Amino acid sequence: MTRTLAAATAAILLFYCSSENDKTPGADGGRDQAAATPDLAPPIKLDLTIDTYPLVDGSTSTHPLGMLVACELLGMPYSWQVYWDQTKRIFPDPGTPEQEAVAKKLETQVFHNGTHGAYVNLIEGKADLILVAREPSQDELDAAKDKQVTLETRAVALDAFVFILNHQNPVNSLTTKQIQEIYTGKITRWDQVGGPAQEINPYQRNENSGSQELMKTLVMKDLTMIAAPDMILEGMMGPINRIGEDVQGLGYSVFFFEQFMAPNEKLKLCGVDGVVPGGETIRARAYPFATEVHAAIRTDLGPASNARKLRDWLLTAAGQATIKKSGYVPVSGI
């Protein structure tokens, strides 16, 4: 797979990381979850090598975070590069034969299969720790119960669930109610929400994807989305590519992915209830669909487990500073 350096993404990263963070963490309740806390964990000394580094899986959108954390802890140089699927990601940037050997092995240690795949691998013992854009779905909780596995999740960073529009669409903001009515089929035209006299093409994601679960839990809640199999897009690049070519399209993703991993000049972020998603509005949770990025492990891992130590390290000052380097907003005010 060919990758080339993406300098533009690095510039975006520096802009996004430039401001201070407010202490605005928060944990969603239930589901056998350990609550996130704004208090920084005590310093943790990690003595990890490439041979003892945990197997880390996760959401597509958290791949840069997973790789940056590994490179920082293993002393590997890294850079933003273009991946085979045209997303921009962080990868090792070795300068010596020894670093090249570590880099090759690291790409088998940090492997992000998407949110659902990561939960399945964690449940089945094929991953030690996962970095995911949402809590486990009911399907995943049922699968864990069948395997007699209990999952423990903690919020380590902030992101946002965002709606995307073609840049030529004159609509700049929708209310939560309007979005709900679009996806239940009550609103079908852009001129019903202040736009042109055109049909709305309301794209969805596939079931159990991180984006689709966030759409259902954060936005739709107890409302049923319209059945529209021809509007379902596979993969996180699906909405990016389709709406970039469809002026009538509406879709959704997560802020970090859309801004850092798949920037597209043909797209724009849609404000919700008058608030546009951005670093400051996410940090302050002023944007209504601010979300948490979770680190999840199995509860049967002992205190000496490197995966548990790594999870706990992410909530220390050093861990939160590393998360900030990735472009994510840390959960604690550092």
Order of alpha helices (4+ residues) and beta strands (2+ residues): alpha-beta-alpha-beta-beta-alpha-alpha-beta-alpha-beta-beta-alpha-beta-beta-alpha-beta-alpha-beta-beta-alpha-beta-alpha-alpha-beta
